[in-house]
Amino acid sequence: MHQVANPDIDWKAVRQEFPILAEQIHGYPLIYFDSAATSQKPKRVLDALRHYYEHENANVHRGLHALSSLATEAYESSRQRVANYLGAANANEIVFTRGTTESINLVAQAWGGKFLREGDVILLTEMEHHSNLVPWQLLAGRSGAHLRFVPVRDDGTLALDRLSSLLTPEVKLFAFTHISNSLGTINPVAELCQKARAVGALTLVDAAQSAGHMPIDVQELTCDFLAFSGHKMCGPTGIGVLYARGEILDSIPPWHGGGEMIVSVTLEKSAFKKAPYLFEAGTANIPSAIGLASAIDYIEQIGRAAIFEHDSALACYAMQRLAELPGMRVLGPATARGALVGFVMDAAHPHDLTTFADRYGLAMRGGHHCNQPLMRRFGLSGTTRASFYFYNTREEIDRMIEILQAAARFFS
């Protein structure tokens, strides 16, 4: 079993900072095991949003009045906070987006539209979320580029022994997830980036399931792009991040056009700002960027290493308890996994099982988890997924097992 990195952390006190966890669902205490879809928010993030609207509500960058200056300072401080969190060289390597999906689409459409040509190859893996698959399918259709895929083994890990035949000089981009949102597999990001660089390929890391759960340093990983969403790491919805190495970001043309990203406009043509503002047309999601910075401060106060160990321990404990149930199949690696377990029970379809669990206050997710090709790889239509965060407890997992035992009796 994993041991929590910092035994002095009072995890019960941490849990008290999330007001929604005191809710009752259908008369039962809420057990929230759906953080891979969206995490809950601590009081300080809610307070940061309220403070902005009550004391700093104004548009950024364009105003000369006091409130606009306050909002701009808070917004740009948030950008610097994200840069520090990721180990970026400077804040100009951070673009605010609506989330992981928009970040990846930005790269596919703006970078890919300029640099990819017919015959080029985009390398992905069979475990990618649709947000790191569909944009590349669209790009391949427009550019004539081809898609290749690193297979997934039966144990849920990548078939890295196939990499040498797949990662060839024709590959211009290798895009892959850090932690699989269905399998819990933690991929060796630094190794994959190193191998890609050796053949001249750029790399994009989907960090949606890792950014709030474990330490990340983009310079140590040597990735070229990295994307994540704020709402999966205690931040608000509608805010995401694209990290891109500065020299690459400066080579990409505009994506969206409009206000905020321009220097001057005539009726015939426009001159544009440099990155990151080049990619942030229109009014920014100012409060959510500020809320994301507050979430980062909160996570850093606890410590990402401690969070990773805590979450890994919960996942391992859940694996052990699930093995006690008859007709149970758990996907993904037996050890060294992220903060989730995906499983199927002979007794019930994942949708039925998740609906049954909800009657007892247990929030899980049933379905394909935007991983339809991966589900087909394992001969499934979907799974039930329980995903954890640092506000969850072993006692909640024990209660989950009781509910699943009751479900097995009910459906049989």
Secondary structure by P-SEA (a helix, b strand, c coil): cccccccccaaaaaaacccccccccccccccccccccbbbbcaaaaaaaaaaaacccccccccccaaaaaaaaaaaaaaaaaaaaacccccccccccccaaaaaaaaacccccccccccbbbbbcccccccccaaaaaaaaaccbbbbbbccccccccccccccccccccccbbbbbccccccccccaaaaaaaaaaaabbbbbbccccccccbbbbcccccccbbbbbcccccccccbbbbbccaaaaaacccccccccccccccccccccccccccccccccaaaaaaaaaaaaaaaaaacaaaaaaaaaaaaaaaaaaaaacccccccccccccccccccccccccaaaaaaaaaaacbbbbbcccccaaaaaaacccbbbbbbbcccccaaaaaaaaaaaaaaaaaac
